Amino acid sequence: MNAIQTMNNNNLNMMFRDPAAVSAAESAKARIQSAYIVAINRPRNYDNARLEILKACSRPEFAEKAEYKKPTGGDKYIYGPSICLAELALRECGNISYENQVVFDDDNVRRIRVTVTDIESNATFSKEIQPMGWVSISAK
C-alpha cells in the first residue's frame, strides 16, 4: 500500500469513526427519508391548497402582503405576487422542499443557491442568485 492509499484509508476510517459526523449524516438521512414517506402517504391535493390560499388571501392583513408594487418611474408600477404568497403556496401545496445556502459572501457580493425539490416527483431545481443592492453587514 502506498502513502496516498494509506492516507486515504486513514481519512476514511476517521470519517466513519467520528461520532459527530456519523450523527449528522444519519440525521440528514432520516430527515430526507421521512419527507419522502410523508409524501407517499399524504399526496398533494391542489383543490385543498387552492381553498387554503384563497382563505389566507381573504384576510386583509395577509392580502396586503400577497402582492408587491414596484415603482418604475412616473405614475407607473409593476405588480406581482410577493414572496409571502409564494411561501404560502409552497406550504399549502405540500411535499416541496426548499433550501437556501450562501455559497459566497464578502464585503461586496453575496451569492445564494436556492434549491427546490418536488418530493412527489423527485424533480429538483437549483439556481444561484445574487441579491440586488446587497451590502454586507461588515461593510456598513
Sequence and secondary structure as in RCSB ss.txt:
>XXXX:A:sequence
MNAIQTMNNNNLNMMFRDPAAVSAAESAKARIQSAYIVAINRPRNYDNARLEILKACSRPEFAEKAEYKKPTGGD
KYIYGPSICLAELALRECGNISYENQVVFDDDNVRRIRVTVTDIESNATFSKEIQPMGWVSISAK
>XXXX:A:secstr
  HHHHHHHHHHHHHHH HHHHHHHHHHHHHHHHHHHHHHHS   HHHHHHHHHHHHTSHHHHHHSEEEEEEETT
EEEEEE HHHHHHHHHHH SEEEEEEEEEE SS EEEEEEEEETTTTEEEEEEE  TT   GGG 
